[in-house]
Amino acid sequence: MFTTRPELAGTFGMVASTHWLASAAGMATLEAGGNAFDAAVAAGFTLQVVEPHLNGPGGEVPVLFARSPRAATGAGVPVVLSGQGVAPTGATTQAFADLGLGLIPGTGLLAATVPGAFGAWLTLLRDHGTLPLDAVLRFAIEYAEHGHPLLPRVAATVASVSEHFTTHWPTSAATWLAADGAPPAAGRPFRNPVLASTYRRLLDAARGPSREAQIDAALAAWNTGFVAEAIDEFSRHPVMDDSGRPHRGFLTGEDLAGWRPTYEPPVTLDWRGWTLAKAGPWSQGPALLQALAMLDGVLPAGPRGRSASAAPDAELVHAGVEAVKLAMADREAWYGDDASVPVDDLLSAAYTSGRRALIGDRASTELRPGSPGGRPPRLPAFVTDTSGRERPSGATVAGVGEPTVDARGTTRGDTCHVDVVDRWGNIVSATPSGGWLQSSPVIPALGFPLGTRAQMFWLEPGLPNSLVPGKRPRTTLSPSLALRGGVPTLAFGTPGGDQQDQWQLCFWLAHTLGGLDLQAAIDAPAWHTTSFPSSFYPRDMTPGEVVVESRVGDDVIGELRRRGHTVTVSDGWSLGRLSAVSVDPETGVLRAAANPRGMQGYAVGR
């Protein structure tokens, strides 16, 4: 059975990520005696350097993990580590109203939340890793200090915003452009010595009588030391953003000092012998569980034994798209970092049955949130009352506020992903993102920009995802961890903004229902819908649209159109950026696969 790459198999360790250098750094860490947590941290820091258009130190990362079934504590129990920073103390709906803004801009400083990635990675390392900080940070320092061959997509991203850098963000121009304003060349070594210096200063601060104390000292240098001081100072100065006007930021050093990542239980769904774990409703993760729960009573029992080259049929795509529309409508009405989110009701059998009954033979173009627990849904007024003509343009300034892929799969800046499993059965899935080079200016003392995740808040009060200081925005970042027979078995995920859980649905159905191995399931033709409000500025939607890779075939495309879908046909290899690792609890065999789309994801292992 042909696949673009082999599904890797071994017994020592597996790393799969969106960049081959990060996967190699993770594998080198395993070879040096580290465990899956050490390897994930090494890969995560490497991704900050080699995929700066997709993530950075100023961004965030949710992590799903499980310790070895043989561990002394926490054996085999899936856990979420939330590295999603919160809204600053000064970021209130009234503050934005005073600025005359109805949406939070997608670029600049106003959309910055507390950077969460560094704290989450070091917390994971301290609590579950075995190696010292310098052993996992050395790869990122090497590539920042001595250079790494620049990805064509990074070069293209910088070129697309070079004029904006020169005109409005001189600190970014100083970092990314030559003296004559020319963008860097793809394939040539690119250095970021200021970022390397920041990492080295954090290492210098990592002093103490134990490994854990040293990591805590580095965290203190970030939260209350030179990093927090530089962020506080830079945020005080106005910069241009998507609104077309310059604004200073709300983020302060005190905001950094008061935040820490948190461990949380995941939300889970039992599905045909599997248990799928996702982060809570401060992410969009439960939407995948809702869609799967609806589909459980619609799709036939599997696996069906499709070949790797076979496309999903029209019935599967139609049912999947309609289930996603219903789940994402609930996401818009009910999800957020709010204790009142009715997660149990949303996943209950009775509620799911009622939602499943709405999946008909024809495509719906309506946004139809449900009433879990009998409570009426409330959608943002911007969604229900704003016409297309009244919506702001995402290209007001530089056209870089949308940190995801467009409807045809073209990357304009996005997200990363890494999965690791080791020989002991420790397993990690993480989706680092934010701090994109194209979305906020570089802080000159640190060599990286802040994130812009607060653009996902609504400024209308009283919604689950309304802006409130100290609250996490409802993020699209959505790693996955699956158990079989109660044992952690599979970790997977993808970049893609609102498409993340849709592309994971494609993979999940191909693997569990279609019977395809990890690589074949990743290679299988993908699809998604844009028939719900985008999470990103300017929050647009295209009712009834389904985007499919051309490889699904003309018959499937024709049948979807007959059913009323507005079908956008994308390039045959354009949707999804998945990676995955797995462990067989009975044999101990480890497996891994990575996405060929984009030509940079890679899996390694032995």
Buried (B, 14 or more C-beta within 10 A) or exposed (E): EEBBBEBBBBBEBBBBBBBBBBBBBBBBBBEEEBBBBBBBBBBBBBBBBBBBBBBBBBBBBBBBBBBBBEBEEBBBBBBBBBBBBBBBBBBBBEBBEEEEBBBBBBBBBBBBBBBBBBBBBBBBBBEBBEBBBBBBBBBBBBBBBEBBEBBEBBBBBBBBBBEBBEEBBBBBBBBBBEEEEEBBEBEEEBBBEBBBBBBBBBBEBBEEEEBEEBBBBBBBBBBBBBBBEBBBEBBEEBBBBBBEBEBBBBBBBBBBBBBEBBBBEBBBBEBEEBBBBBBBBBBBBBBBBBBBBBBBEBBEEBEBEBEBEBBBBBBBBBBBBBBBBBBBBBBBBBBBBBEEBBBEBBBBEEBBEBBBEBBEEEBBBEBBBBBBEEEEBBBBEBBEEBEEEEBBEBEBBBBBBBBBBEBEBEBBBBBBBBBBBBBBBBBBBBBBBBBBBBBBBBBBBBBBBBBBBBBBBBBBEEBBBBBBBBBBBBBBBBBBBBBBEEBBBBBBBBBBBBBBBBBBBBBBBBBBBBBBBBBBBBBBBBBBBBBBBBBBBBBBBBBBBBBBBBBBBEEBBEBBBEBBBBBBBBEEBBBBBBBBBBBBBEEEEBBBBBBBBBEBBBBBBB
